[in-house]
Amino acid sequence: MYCKNCGQYNSDEKEYCTKCGEKLNTVNIDEPTEDLNVNGEQAKKINWKLYLVYIFIGILIIGICIIGYNIFTLLKERQNQETVQQTQNIAADNKTNTSNLPVTDANDSETYYEEPTKNNSNSKSINSSSSSSSTSTNNTDNSFSYSSGIHSYGIYKGDLDWYDAVEMARSKGGYLAHIDSEEEYNTILNRIREERNAGLEVAEFYIGAKRDDSSNYKWVDKYGNVMGSPINNKLGNWFFYDGEPSFYDSDSDTSEDVLIIMHITADGSDYYSGNDVNNDILSIRPNLSGKIGYIVEYE
C-alpha cells in the first residue's frame, strides 16, 4: 500500500511507513493519494454539470407550460368572444323577424301565431239566425259573413270549454276557424306545427263547428250559432279520424257535439286529425288540463 503522507510504497503487513514513519491507512488502494484526490475533484465537477443540465431541463419544461397555458387562455377568450357575437347576431335577427315568431298575449298569457292574410278568398254571406241551435247563445249577428279561403289564424292555448272559446275568439276580433278545403286544413296544420316547434303543447284545438239538433255538423257564426249546410261529408276523410264523427263517447257515456283538431300520438304516431268531442273536454278528461287550445280565424 502507499503512504498517504509521502507516497512511499509499503508492503501490506507494514503498520508504519518505512520512509516517513506515518501510520499507514488500513484500506488497500492501488493508486497514489494524489491521484485519488484528483479523481474525486473530477467526480464532483461531473455531478455539478449534471445538476445544471437538470435545472435547464426543468426551466425549459416550466417555460413550455407557461407558453401553452397562455395560448390556451387566448384561444378560449377568442372562442368566448365569437360565441357572444353569434348570440348577439341571432338576437338581432330574431328582433327583425318578430312578425314570424310566436307572440304572447299579455292579457291572457296565451301563445299564438298569426300568418299574414293571403288574398285568395271568395266572399260568402250567410244569415246565421235562420239555423241557430237551442244550445247556442241568444246573441245573433244577421250580417255575419265570412270568406272561404286561406286567411290569418291565431293559435291559442287555454283551459276553456267550446262556448268560452267562441267568446274568446270574438273578443280577439275573429271567430273559431272554419275549414273550407283540404288546402286550408293543411295551412292550419302547418301553423300548429310551427307553434309546436316553438314550444306550444296542445293536444286538442276547438274549431268553429257544432252539431245541430240532428247529426249534422255545421259552421257557426262568431256567437256560436250554427249556420249554412251540413259539413260532415264536405270535410271527408282528409279531415276526420277513422270512424268519426261518432256523436257519442262510450267511455264517458257523453254526447259529442263540437269539432276539434286533435294531436294523435298513440303507438308512436305523430299527426293531427279531426274528431268530434263533448263541448267541455276538461269535464270528461281533466288530465288534458294545460293542453287545450282553440284556433281563431281572422278576415
Order of alpha helices (4+ residues) and beta strands (2+ residues): alpha-beta-beta-beta-beta-beta-alpha-beta-alpha-beta-beta-alpha-beta-beta-beta-beta-alpha-beta
